[in-house]
Amino acid sequence: MIFRPASGLRAAAAALACGGAMALAHAAPVVVDPDAFAPGTDLSNAFAGITLSAVGLGFGGGPAIFAVDSLSQPAEPFTASTGRLVFGTSAPTFPHLFREPSFHALRVDFAAPTDAVWIDFISNDSADTGFLQAFDAADNLLGTYTTASLTANQFETMSLSFGSASIAYILASGLDSASSGGLDHLRYNDDGTVPEPAALLLVGTALLALRLSRRPAR
């Protein structure tokens, strides 16, 4: 029997290889969520690949970031975008709130630069606006994201993405002195993520099919 692979097989194999490569290149974002820990846990260095800190400290407290129950706060409680816990600080009155960048903001430093980041901003009253900034390793501002004006317990996912892994750190906060809100459910792309087994299997199968399709007929 002579095996003569059809051109369609080659095309299908090439498509599989391309799809597998894309699956490897676009692994699922890394999820950083306070709900993975107990309330009060110090999250500053709890996640591999990133460091969390508070800057400005206008509400008081220190630079450490904690998992804070947003609904248990006596002053201006709100509902988290996922679960119940949000990123917070040791501020005595408003540990669950962040305001304008220079006053009280969340900083996230990435061990390796990333090309995309997402984080939820939650309003705690009738009108709050979230603000996200991304910087490179030389402290150059790469871009910003501003949410719509949100009402109590509404949230919007703030996101920034670029064509290359250039984001060294981000600042997330409210837009101005009139916008205090919560931050929850951080996600980012990790270029160093180990490929999923299914993606590796897909690429391997496609490459084998391509090799068989190019063998000369006997």
Secondary structure, DSSP 8 states (H G I E B T S, - for coil): ------HHHHHHHHHHHHHHHHHHHT---EEE-GGGS-TT-B-TT-STTEEEEEES-TT-S-S--EEEEGGG-SSS----SSSSEEEE---SS-TT-B-STTTSEEEEEEEEEESEEEEEEEE-SS-B-EEEEEE-TT--EEEEEE---B-TT-EEEEEEE-SSS-EEEEEEEESSTT--EEEEEEEE--TT----HHHHHHHHHHHHHHHHHTS---
